[in-house]
Amino acid sequence: MDKRKEYFYKDLIIEDEDKDRAARYLKSKGVEKHIIIKDKLSNWIDGGKIEYSMIASMYRYDKRLRLILFKYISYLEERYRAVILDEYRSTPRRIKWIKDLTEKLKDCNWDLNDALERIDFTTLLIQSNSLPPRVRGRCGFPGGKHFRENSIAIRELRNAVMHNKFLLLFRGFETCYIGGVDGGKGTSLKANILNLLTFLPSEVAEKCKKEINEAKNGKESHKGTKWNLPSFVEIQV
């Protein structure tokens, strides 16, 4: 066993039935990521030894959150593309597009569907917000004076999710100006999730909220390491 694995297992409380699972996950998910999670938990739990089940549960919980957020961020991308395509597919030269989309349209011989599928989320968000008011209104953007900052935060949340960042420990989120967090703004994962909810239609936002709040619950049918998620990492929105 190399020194980094030895460091991970030092003072770790692990059940016999979890040892083979832990070895497999160290190989597939990486030793260093497990060490990062263990070290963070050690900082948060005063004087207590860390249980492997805590690390495993935190890893699984983070993945659950990423899958949920992926679904609802993808919903936004599909919605914005649909609004633009439904309005302008037959007349793509009707309005002045932003530069990035104009270039894609030229590359695609003014095939709007093809061009929309080639632009990134940032370009799509900027273009959607630049539509004429009647069309823009169908995108369901939230009101408020901090739309630009909150849009940037959505973009960075999207990038973190799509690039499989470990969200519970990620520190690259942008500032959201949103109720439900101290002072009405924050850079936490919770603040960014609350911000995402404001971009979703109310009925869709409620579904997203329900899934986020239920993600912390263990699944009775799960076979393997017991669910042992520390309460202080749970996201409740």
N, C-alpha and C positions, 0 to 999 in steps of 0.2 A: 504494500500500500504506500503510495507516495505521500509526501508531507502535507499536501493540501487536503487530501482525503482524511489523513490523520487529524488535521486541524478541525475538519467538519465534524468528525465523529467524537472528538474530545468533549467529554461531559454531556454528550447528547443522550437523552433518554429515548430509547427506541425498543419497541416490542420485537420479540424474536421473529414473529410472522411478517414484520415489516422490513427485515434486513435485506432480503432478496429484492423486494420492491425498491428500496432505497438505492441499492447498487445499480439497478437498471435505470432509475431516474437520474442518478449522478452521471451515468454514461450518456443518456439521450438528451438531458436538459442542461448538463454542464455542472461541474463541481463548483465553479466560482459563483454561479447564480444562487446555488443552495447556500453557499457561505455568506453571500450578501444578505439573504433573507434571515439566516440564523443570527448574524451579527446585529441586524436591525432589531430583531426580537429580543436579543440580549440587552440591548440599550433600553428597550421599552419595559422589560420585565425585571424589576428590581430584585436582585439576589436570587432569582430562580433559575434553575436549569431549564434548558429548552427541550421540548418534546419533539421528536421527529414528526409526529402527527400534526403539530402546529404548522410546521414548515410545509408539509404536503398539502394541508388544507388551504393555506394561504396561496400556494401555487395554483391549486384548482379553482379557488375563488377568483383570483385575478383573471384566469382564462375565461371563466363564466362571464365576468364583467366585459371582457373584450368582445366576446361573441355577441352579447346583447347590444353593446354600443355599435359594433359593426353593422348589425341589422338595421338599427335606426338611423345611423349616418348614411348607410346605403339608401334608405328610404328617402332621405333628403335629396341625395344626388339624383335619384330616379325622378323625383317630383320636379326638380328644377329643369332637368332635361326635357321632361314631358311638357311642361308649360311652354318652353321655348319652341319645341318641335311642333306642338299642336297649333301654335299661333302663326309660325313663320315658315313651315316647311315648303309650302308652295310659292312663297314670296321671300326668299332669303335675302334679296337685295332691298327689301322694303325699308329697313332701318339701318342706322349706322352702328355696327358692332364694335366692341372694344378691339384693340389691336391684335391681341393673341388669337381671338376667335376669327377675326378677319383673315389672318394669315392661314389658319387651318382651313377656312372656307375656300380660299384660293387654291390651296394644295389639294383639296377634295373636289375641285370643279364645282363649287357652290352646292355640294350635297350636304345639307344641314345636319342630317342624321349622322353621317360619317364624321363630320367635323366635331359635333358635340361629343361623340364617343372618344375623340382623340385629345380633348382638352383635359387639364387637370382640375381638381376640385376648386382650387383658388380662382382659376379663370372662370369656372362655372358660377361660383358664388358672386364674383364681381360683375359678371355679365347679367346675372339674374337681378341683381340689385340696380342695374343700370337700365332696365327695361322701362318702357312707358308706364306710368302709374297704374293704368287699368290692367295691364298684363302682370306687372310686378305684384299687384295685390293678390294674384292667384298663387303666388309662392308662399304666402303665409308668414312673411317675415315679422318678427316682433317689433313693436314700436320702441320708443325711448331714444335718448340722446347718445347712448353708447353703442349704437348698432355696429359701427366700424370695429371698435375694440372687441366686442363680443363675436363678430364674424371672424376676426383673426384667431380668437380663442377656439372657435369651432374648427377652423382649419388645422390648428395645432393638435387638438384632440383627435381629429380624424387621422392625422399623420401618425400619432402615437399608436392608435389602434391598428391601423393598416400595417405598420412596421413592427407589430407585436412587441411593443415596449411593455415592461412590467409596470402596469399602471399604478399599483399601490405604492411603489417606491419611486416613480418617475417624478422628476423635478423640473421638467421643461415645459409645463403648461403655461399658457398666457393668462393674464389677468381678465377675469370676468366681472362685469358689473351686474350683480344679480342679487335679488332678495334671497333670504334663507341662509346667508353666510354673514359672519361678523363684519360690521361696517359696510355691508352692501357690496363688497367686492372681495375677490380672492383668487388664488392660483391653484387651489387644491383640486383633487379629482372630483370631490363632491360639488364644488363650485362649477366645474366644467360640465358635469352631468346636469346640474340645474339649468345651466345656460342652454344646453342642448334641448332640454324639455321645452324651452320657450320658442324654439324654432319649429317644433312639431305641432301639427293640429291637435286640439285638445284631447280628442278621443285616442289618438295615437300616443300622445304624451302620457296619458293615464296608463296605457298598456306598458309603455317603457318603464314608467315609475314602478309599476307593480312587479315587473320582472327584475328590476334592479334591487328592490327591497326583499324579494324572495331569494335572491342569489346566495344570500348568507346562510340559508337553511341547508342542512345536510340531507342527502337523499337516502331514505331507508333501504332502498334496493341496492345501494352501491356496495359492491364487494371489494374489500381492500382495506387500506389504512382508514382508521376511524376519522370521522369529521370532527375536527378540534380547532375551529377558527377562533382566534383571539377576538374578543368583542371590540377592542379598540381599533381594529382595522375595518370593521363593518361600515358599509355605506348605506345610510338611510336618507331617502329624499322625500 
